Amino acid sequence: MKIATLFANPVLWTALVAWFSAQTLKIPIEYLRKHRWNWGLFFSAGGMPSSHSCLMTAVALTIGLIYGFDTPLFGLAVAIAIVVVYDATGVRRQAGIQAKKINIIIEELLKGHPINQDHLREVIGHTPVEAVGGVVLGIIIAIVVWLIWK
């Protein structure tokens, strides 16, 4: 495979732009919500918008726009996107809620003790609004890349 082939792949570029855009947008959105800069959000899961939802929506839509909405590849991309968005708002969200409760239990049990316990990551999933934000951003990015590639 030639390197030039990778650069000519609009689906790959859409995936990269979608992920990078969603991760980057998390920082100013968090600043608007909490009035503090959290640069670590660029490398973390969770938050608004969902980079998982954005990436898979953008990839699925780009496949549809370029290769056709009647292709098996588009069907597969949509199926994977549904699983990813469901997982982000379901299983991973519940794991984050459980982590938050376990951290409270640990703090209560160890109050006044010199033991330092690491906290579990609490923001690993997405609310439905965060997932929808990722889906909308993915649609916008896919259409922009498709228009540029035409």
Buried (B, 14 or more C-beta within 10 A) or exposed (E): EEEEEEEEEBBBBBBBBBBBBBBEBBBEBBEEEEEEEEEEBBEBBBBBBBBBBBBBBBBBBBBBBBBEEEEEBBBEBBEEBEEBBEBBBBEBBEBBEEBBEEBEEBEEEEEEEEEEEEEBBBBBBBBEEBBBBBBBBBBBBBBEBBEEBE
